[in-house]
């Protein structure tokens, strides 16, 4: 566990009512905080997403990740393995092959990715200009400040 991340204790809030239509999530719930801690680490979501397709070797993960260096990939895989989300298997023989697969906990991430994708579709749809650009207006490729 990271020492600089503080998990908040579970509290009952006036705004949190599980009996309402559509259960609200308590953002201070320890389970919620733990999941956010995993997903907030760079590359974790990508690695878990890539492994949803099945077992992959280190070199395959490195290639499919596009830009993730071997040192970072190794560190992220070790951390995910320590959390019980990824299993590492070694196939003996020349050459020795190391592959990574999702554990049952890791496979549960599929439900999260589906929810994130639905939310992302809404975000992308909201990014479309609400009003057409004025004639002759120049669009900047720079992000707004």
N, C-alpha and C positions, 0 to 999 in steps of 0.2 A: 504494500500500500504506500502511496506517496505521502511523505510526511507533511508537505505543504498544503495538502488538500484536506480541509476539515469537513467531515461528514456531520451533518446537522442532526440533532435528536428528533425523534418523531414527536410531533405535537398535534394537539387538536386545535383547529382554527375555526372561528365562526363561519368563515366563507367555505369551509370544506364540509360538504354534506353528501355522503355516499348514497343517501336515499333519494336524492334529486334525480330527475331524468338525466341520463348521461353522466356517469360517474366522473367526478372531478379528481384530478391527480394532485396530491399534496406534494409540491416541489421540494419540501423539506424532509420528505420521507427518505429514510436511509436507502431503500431499494432504488428509488428514483435517482438519488445522488450518486449511487454506485454505478448505475447504468450511464449516467451523463459523464462520469469520470472516465469510463472506458471510451465512450464515443468522442470525447473532447480531445483525446490524444491524437496528434497528427498520424494519418495513415491507417489507424485501426479500422475505421469503417470500410475503407477500400479493401484492406486485407480480408476482413470478414466477408465482404461481398464477393470477392474473387473466389474464396474457398467454398461458397455456396454451390458452385458448379461441381464440386468434388475435390478429391485429393490432388494436390499440386506439389511439385518439387520446388526447392528454393529458387533455382534458375528460372523456372516458369513464372513464379510469383514476381520475381525481379523484372522479368520481361513484360509481363502483363500490367504491372503497376505503372510503368511509364514515368520514370524520373525518380523513383525511390532507390536510393543507394543501398549497397549490400550491408553496410554497417547499421544503417537505420532499420532496414528490413529485419535483420537479425535481432536487433534489440526489441522491435515491436513484436516479433514472433515469440521471443522468450517471455515477454510480459503477458501476452495473450495466453501462452501455455501455462504460465504461473496462475492466471485467473481461472483456468479450467475451461477456456473457450476454444482452444486449439490443441490438438494432439500431434505430437511429433513421432514419426515411425522411421526406423532405420532398417533398410534392407541390406543385409551383408553381401559381400562378394565384390570382386573388382568390376566396376567401380562401386563403392559404397553409395547407396542412394538414400537420401533423406527426403521424406515427403511429409506434408502437413495436411491435416483434415480437421473439420469442425467436430467438436464434441456435441453432446446433446444440448448443452448450454449454448454453444456457439450456433447450432442450427436454429435455435429459438430466435436468433437475430433476424431470420427471414421475415418474421412478422413485423419487426421494427422497420426493415428496409421497405416493405410494402407501404407502411404508413408514411414513411419519409417520402417515398416516391409520390404518393397521392398529394401530400402537402406541397412537395416541390412543383408538381403540375399546376397547382393553384398559384404558387408564387410566380412561375413562369408566365402563366396567363395574365397575372396582374402586371407583369413587366411590359406588356404590350401598350403602346401609347394610347391613352384614353381619347385624345383628340388628334386629328390629323395635323401634320406639321404645316406651318404656314408656307404659302408659296414663296420660294426664294430664300427660305430660311436655311442656314448652314448648320448641319449637325456636327457636333464635335465628337471625336472618338474617345476623348478623355473622360474619365469618370468625374462626376460632380464632386466638388469639395465639401 
